[in-house]
Amino acid sequence: MKKFKLYLVAPLALMLTAISCDKDDDLQVMEATATLVWSGDYAVDGCGFIIHLGDQHYKPENEQEIDNLFKQQDSHTVRIKYTLPAKPREYNCGWGVHKKSTIRLLSIKKA
């Protein structure tokens, strides 16, 4: 009976440990100067904010947290702290569904 309990409890403990792990904990926090582009509001076929970092273009996962002051002109040079999640994200804007690499902004300020 004791062996049966062990066979039952061990997989359950392993499964709970695997579920409780946060994959975002492994992401490296980086800092860089980038260009923040405001492409317009989603309600009028815009695509919100886009980050140009080097040769790459990223869609901020948390763009609702970017200050509205950055919407007053098309682009800004900014200093950002960020992480790069592994999965691209699909989002609706303009005339269809787009898939872009994502970026999670931890802080953003004018450079």
ABEGO torsion letter per residue (X at the ends): XAAAAAAAAAAAAAAAAAAABBAAAABBBBBBBBBBBBAEBAAAGBAEBBBBBEABBBBBAAAAABBAAAAABABBBBBBBBBBBABBBBBBBEABBBBBBBBBBABBBBX
